[in-house]
């Protein structure tokens, strides 16, 4: 999902139209269990944190691209994220 529906610099949240497409296409081949759907928000945030390791040079500890993505997801919220995708 991160690759296909990336945050654009300066945007508040990812492109949910593209995100829904990615999830829908994936589920054609392997449906997600309810527990996987429920925790996709957390897994997505974890994948962003993994990116911090690879791309830490994008900024300093107070402000960097992956932190802004996590902050945007937190502002959007787990329930709204779930409702946008499913």
Phi and psi in degrees as GROMACS dihedral restraints (atoms count N, CA, C in turn):
[ dihedral_restraints ]
;  ai    aj    ak    al  type     phi  dphi    fc
    3     4     5     6     1   -59.2    20    10
    4     5     6     7     1   -42.1    20    10
    6     7     8     9     1   -69.7    20    10
    7     8     9    10     1   -42.7    20    10
    9    10    11    12     1   -84.5    20    10
   10    11    12    13     1   -26.3    20    10
   12    13    14    15     1  -129.3    20    10
   13    14    15    16     1    48.2    20    10
   15    16    17    18     1   -60.8    20    10
   16    17    18    19     1   154.6    20    10
   18    19    20    21     1   -67.3    20    10
   19    20    21    22     1   141.6    20    10
   21    22    23    24     1   -95.1    20    10
   22    23    24    25     1   142.4    20    10
   24    25    26    27     1   -55.5    20    10
   25    26    27    28     1   130.2    20    10
   27    28    29    30     1    91.3    20    10
   28    29    30    31     1   -12.7    20    10
   30    31    32    33     1   -84.2    20    10
   31    32    33    34     1   154.6    20    10
   33    34    35    36     1   -84.5    20    10
   34    35    36    37     1   -24.4    20    10
   36    37    38    39     1  -156.8    20    10
   37    38    39    40     1   162.1    20    10
   39    40    41    42     1   -72.4    20    10
   40    41    42    43     1   168.1    20    10
   42    43    44    45     1   -78.5    20    10
   43    44    45    46     1   101.0    20    10
   45    46    47    48     1   -71.2    20    10
   46    47    48    49     1   -24.6    20    10
   48    49    50    51     1   -61.9    20    10
   49    50    51    52     1   -47.6    20    10
   51    52    53    54     1   -67.8    20    10
   52    53    54    55     1   -38.2    20    10
   54    55    56    57     1   -62.7    20    10
   55    56    57    58     1   -43.4    20    10
   57    58    59    60     1   -61.0    20    10
   58    59    60    61     1   -40.5    20    10
   60    61    62    63     1   -60.3    20    10
   61    62    63    64     1   -46.3    20    10
   63    64    65    66     1   -60.6    20    10
   64    65    66    67     1   -47.5    20    10
   66    67    68    69     1   -64.9    20    10
   67    68    69    70     1   -43.4    20    10
   69    70    71    72     1   -62.5    20    10
   70    71    72    73     1   -45.1    20    10
   72    73    74    75     1   -63.3    20    10
   73    74    75    76     1   -43.8    20    10
   75    76    77    78     1   -59.0    20    10
   76    77    78    79     1   -44.9    20    10
   78    79    80    81     1   -70.8    20    10
   79    80    81    82     1   -13.9    20    10
   81    82    83    84     1   -65.4    20    10
   82    83    84    85     1   -29.4    20    10
   84    85    86    87     1  -101.0    20    10
   85    86    87    88     1   -30.8    20    10
   87    88    89    90     1  -152.5    20    10
   88    89    90    91     1    97.1    20    10
   90    91    92    93     1   -59.3    20    10
   91    92    93    94     1   141.6    20    10
   93    94    95    96     1   -80.3    20    10
   94    95    96    97     1   137.6    20    10
   96    97    98    99     1   -71.7    20    10
   97    98    99   100     1   156.6    20    10
   99   100   101   102     1   -52.6    20    10
  100   101   102   103     1   -39.8    20    10
  102   103   104   105     1   -66.9    20    10
  103   104   105   106     1   -34.0    20    10
  105   106   107   108     1   -68.6    20    10
  106   107   108   109     1   -41.6    20    10
  108   109   110   111     1   -61.2    20    10
  109   110   111   112     1   -43.7    20    10
  111   112   113   114     1   -63.8    20    10
  112   113   114   115     1   -32.4    20    10
  114   115   116   117     1  -104.1    20    10
  115   116   117   118     1     8.3    20    10
  117   118   119   120     1   -60.9    20    10
  118   119   120   121     1   -36.4    20    10
  120   121   122   123     1   -55.7    20    10
  121   122   123   124     1   -47.4    20    10
  123   124   125   126     1   -67.5    20    10
  124   125   126   127     1   -42.1    20    10
  126   127   128   129     1   -64.3    20    10
  127   128   129   130     1   -40.0    20    10
  129   130   131   132     1   -63.6    20    10
  130   131   132   133     1   -44.8    20    10
  132   133   134   135     1   -62.4    20    10
  133   134   135   136     1   -39.6    20    10
  135   136   137   138     1   -62.1    20    10
  136   137   138   139     1   -40.4    20    10
  138   139   140   141     1   -63.6    20    10
  139   140   141   142     1   -35.5    20    10
  141   142   143   144     1   -66.2    20    10
  142   143   144   145     1   -41.2    20    10
  144   145   146   147     1   -63.6    20    10
  145   146   147   148     1   -36.4    20    10
  147   148   149   150     1   -59.9    20    10
  148   149   150   151     1   -38.9    20    10
  150   151   152   153     1   -60.7    20    10
  151   152   153   154     1   -28.8    20    10
  153   154   155   156     1   -57.3    20    10
  154   155   156   157     1   -36.0    20    10
  156   157   158   159     1   -64.4    20    10
  157   158   159   160     1   -42.5    20    10
  159   160   161   162     1   -79.7    20    10
  160   161   162   163     1   -30.2    20    10
  162   163   164   165     1  -122.0    20    10
  163   164   165   166     1    30.0    20    10
  165   166   167   168     1   -61.6    20    10
  166   167   168   169     1   -24.3    20    10
  168   169   170   171     1   -69.2    20    10
  169   170   171   172     1    -2.9    20    10
  171   172   173   174     1   -68.8    20    10
  172   173   174   175     1   -11.3    20    10
  174   175   176   177     1  -179.3    20    10
  175   176   177   178     1  -171.8    20    10
  177   178   179   180     1  -100.3    20    10
  178   179   180   181     1   179.6    20    10
  180   181   182   183     1   -60.8    20    10
  181   182   183   184     1   -27.6    20    10
  183   184   185   186     1   -81.4    20    10
  184   185   186   187     1   -26.1    20    10
  186   187   188   189     1  -155.2    20    10
  187   188   189   190     1   109.2    20    10
  189   190   191   192     1  -145.3    20    10
  190   191   192   193     1   160.7    20    10
  192   193   194   195     1   -54.0    20    10
  193   194   195   196     1   -47.6    20    10
  195   196   197   198     1   -65.8    20    10
  196   197   198   199     1   -34.9    20    10
  198   199   200   201     1   -63.5    20    10
  199   200   201   202     1   -40.4    20    10
  201   202   203   204     1   -65.0    20    10
  202   203   204   205     1   -35.3    20    10
  204   205   206   207     1   -66.4    20    10
  205   206   207   208     1   -44.8    20    10
  207   208   209   210     1   -61.6    20    10
  208   209   210   211     1   -44.3    20    10
  210   211   212   213     1   -60.2    20    10
  211   212   213   214     1   -41.8    20    10
  213   214   215   216     1   -63.9    20    10
  214   215   216   217     1   -42.8    20    10
  216   217   218   219     1   -63.5    20    10
  217   218   219   220     1   -41.9    20    10
  219   220   221   222     1   -62.5    20    10
  220   221   222   223     1   -39.7    20    10
  222   223   224   225     1   -65.4    20    10
  223   224   225   226     1   -39.9    20    10
  225   226   227   228     1   -67.1    20    10
  226   227   228   229     1   -44.7    20    10
  228   229   230   231     1    97.0    20    10
  229   230   231   232     1   151.1    20    10
  231   232   233   234     1   -61.0    20    10
  232   233   234   235     1   -46.4    20    10
  234   235   236   237     1   -66.5    20    10
  235   236   237   238     1   -43.5    20    10
  237   238   239   240     1   -65.6    20    10
  238   239   240   241     1   -38.1    20    10
  240   241   242   243     1   -58.9    20    10
  241   242   243   244     1   -50.3    20    10
  243   244   245   246     1   -59.6    20    10
  244   245   246   247     1   -47.3    20    10
  246   247   248   249     1   -64.3    20    10
  247   248   249   250     1   -32.9    20    10
  249   250   251   252     1   -70.0    20    10
  250   251   252   253     1   -31.5    20    10
  252   253   254   255     1   -91.1    20    10
  253   254   255   256     1   -33.7    20    10
